[in-house]
Amino acid sequence: MRVWIDQDLCTGDGLCIDHCPDVFVQLEDGIAYVAEEGYPLNDPGGSGSLAWVPERSYQSVVDAAEACPGECIFIEVVAEAAFAA
């Protein structure tokens, strides 16, 4: 699973961080970003803003997306077959 945030839609409520602080962070601008291994990916709208989600955090990320008032969290589910080679 991978996730990204459309910063133009983010309301800065921080609910995503409440649900999953391992994947979401709020920077000085008050907007939420995704993080990977503790580092924020702040390339709004670019490929650098797409984070891999640890399996243990899948449900928390889904919960965060459902709770988001800005509806700005987007999840991509990657098929297991894509990794088989």
TAMOWO-V941550 format. One line per field, one symbol per residue. ss: DSSP state (H for helix, E for strand, - for the rest). psi: psi as a letter, one per 40 degrees, with the letter a starting at -180 (. if undefined). burial: + if it has 9 or more other C-alpha atoms within 8 Angstrom, else -. Layout:
ss=???
psi=???
burial=???
This chain:
ss=-EEEE---------HHHHH----EEE-----EEEEE--EEE-----HHH-EE--HHHHHHHHHHHHH-----EEEE---HHHH--
psi=iiiihhddeheededddddgeddiihadeeiiiiihfehihggheideehihhideedddddddddehdefehhhhhhidddeh.
burial=+++++++--+----+++-++++++++----++++++---++--+---++++-+---++-++++++--+--+++++----------
